[in-house]
């Protein structure tokens, strides 16, 4: 049997000013990433790729997306709302979240395993990763994908479809 890493409980504030917890993702497959709104390098590419995946699954209530800011000091609810609008993030499907920096960074490093660098979420700590994590309905990591690489995003889209088939097969047993 494969042992999967599970995502810890979390609580952040989304682009509408609402609290987002693991409850919004209960019994959902979801994709998680980290970004910041003023990034001029990888983040705009990642957000465009996340938008592509979200559009692919726009009519599928089983799929969700969560983008966590790495710059909560700047990325306020209003800034996130503008960024969400620019990337056509459908509320209820794609959440852009902010919160306590230490908690955001701890989740990135110790749950999603998206950043291997050491850090404590302090003033000089900074995470900048292009990786997306695919999370299953049991809050387990099922894959990593380079959010700047269209071929890897194609693979993510395919892997979500495979995961959906896996759940469908389990239901029919």
Secondary structure in CASP SS format (residue, H / E / C, confidence):
PFRMAT SS
TARGET T0000
AUTHOR 0000-0000-0000
METHOD secondary structure of the structure
MODEL  1
X C 1.00
X C 1.00
X C 1.00
X C 1.00
X C 1.00
X E 1.00
X C 1.00
X C 1.00
X C 1.00
X C 1.00
X E 1.00
X E 1.00
X E 1.00
X E 1.00
X C 1.00
X C 1.00
X C 1.00
X C 1.00
X E 1.00
X E 1.00
X E 1.00
X H 1.00
X H 1.00
X H 1.00
X H 1.00
X C 1.00
X C 1.00
X C 1.00
X E 1.00
X E 1.00
X E 1.00
X E 1.00
X E 1.00
X E 1.00
X E 1.00
X C 1.00
X C 1.00
X C 1.00
X C 1.00
X C 1.00
X C 1.00
X H 1.00
X H 1.00
X H 1.00
X H 1.00
X H 1.00
X H 1.00
X H 1.00
X H 1.00
X H 1.00
X H 1.00
X H 1.00
X H 1.00
X H 1.00
X H 1.00
X H 1.00
X C 1.00
X C 1.00
X C 1.00
X C 1.00
X C 1.00
X C 1.00
X E 1.00
X E 1.00
X E 1.00
X E 1.00
X E 1.00
X E 1.00
X E 1.00
X C 1.00
X C 1.00
X C 1.00
X C 1.00
X C 1.00
X C 1.00
X C 1.00
X H 1.00
X H 1.00
X H 1.00
X H 1.00
X H 1.00
X H 1.00
X H 1.00
X H 1.00
X H 1.00
X H 1.00
X C 1.00
X C 1.00
X C 1.00
X C 1.00
X C 1.00
X C 1.00
X C 1.00
X E 1.00
X E 1.00
X E 1.00
X E 1.00
X E 1.00
X C 1.00
X C 1.00
X H 1.00
X H 1.00
X H 1.00
X H 1.00
X H 1.00
X H 1.00
X H 1.00
X H 1.00
X H 1.00
X H 1.00
X C 1.00
X C 1.00
X C 1.00
X C 1.00
X C 1.00
X C 1.00
X C 1.00
X C 1.00
X C 1.00
X C 1.00
X C 1.00
X C 1.00
X C 1.00
X C 1.00
X C 1.00
X C 1.00
X C 1.00
X C 1.00
X C 1.00
X C 1.00
X E 1.00
X E 1.00
X E 1.00
X E 1.00
X E 1.00
X C 1.00
X C 1.00
X C 1.00
X C 1.00
X E 1.00
X E 1.00
X E 1.00
X E 1.00
X E 1.00
X E 1.00
X E 1.00
X C 1.00
X C 1.00
X C 1.00
X H 1.00
X H 1.00
X H 1.00
X H 1.00
X H 1.00
X H 1.00
X H 1.00
X H 1.00
X H 1.00
X H 1.00
X H 1.00
X H 1.00
X H 1.00
X H 1.00
X H 1.00
X H 1.00
X H 1.00
X H 1.00
X H 1.00
X H 1.00
X H 1.00
X H 1.00
X C 1.00
X C 1.00
END
